[in-house]
Amino acid sequence: MQAKIQRLLPFFTLALLFVALTIATPHFLTKVNLSSVARQTAVINMMALGMTPVIISGGIDISVGSILAIAGLFGAMAIKSGQPIPVALAIGIGTGFLCGTLNGLFITQLRISPFIVTLGTLGIYRGIALVVSKGLPVHEIPASFSYLGAGTLLGIPVSLWTLAACAILMHFVLENTKLGRYTFAIGSNESAAYYAGVPIKFHLTSVYAITGILTGLAGMIEASRLMTGQPTAGQGYELQAIAAVVIGGGSLRGGEGSVAGTLVGAFIIGLLSNGSDLLGVNPYWQQVIIGAVIIAAVGFDELRKRKLSTA
């Protein structure tokens, strides 16, 4: 019963926050504002989706902000050079895939901690983006590219449709494929998974590659939303992506997490940010709030596990 309550807690929190903001400000429950929230949170949601299997596997990726920047930059450069938008999308997503795969290979082949590897690649990918662009953003992008980040389909933001499709696919992978089952097994007990015959290196590399793909797509959505390829984009986004997974019930020890929980966690962060703006709260306090929420979520998870271990 207690475990069920914990799984539902993020959903109750989101509903309570939604009601509280509706009462606190008349500007919250409007079509314009809710559409803006959906667009603004789509990027973090996409990154958090990719972070979900990584955290379930017992790992972490703090390079995703840099991957977002380099993927969006390369995609924007491709569009500016005259490439069709689908080709540019493929370049951006492919860049994310390459970066994520390299992270996975460094972790599995060199047997280095995921935190250390992605801390290093955070600087490497950001540095490459700055060197290639000479520190300057890419402008003069065709207006048609804005459809991905700012367009609507049937009255709903295209970025939200894209997010929904990716979420459904990720849920299917985690719940109905060997990769999903093995990801949970590795995160729960890597040694037991190894002795059970699970190909640890292949599946961990695959998990980081998937994270790269979704982050690359998020980078293209961000570039489309801003209509520029920014080599400095995504700074601090890794914190929000990790926070979304943790708030949604994922455990930094591995073995726990879900797509639905991650999405709820990301929307909680998005509503906190939006509500703070509407209520005139200093934006610097938003970082304090998010940090406090992470500590509270992890602390709650640790207390629950201690109770279970002593029961």
Secondary structure, DSSP 8 states (H G I E B T S, - for coil): -HHHHHHHHHHHHHHHHHHHHHHH-TTTSSHHHHHHHHHHHHHHHHHHHHHHHHHHTT---TTHHHHHHHHHHHHHHHHHTT--HHHHHHHHHHHHHHHHHHHHHHHHHHT--HHHHHHHHHHHHHHHHHHHHTT--B----GGGGHHHH-EETTEEHHHHHHHHHHHHHHHHHHHSHHHHHHHHHHH-HHHHHHTT--HHHHHHHHHHHHHHHHHHHHHHHHHHHTSB-TTTTTTHHHHHHHHHHHTT--TTSS---HHHHHHHHHHHHHHHHHHHHTT--HHHHHHHHHHHHHHHHHHHHHHHHHHHH-
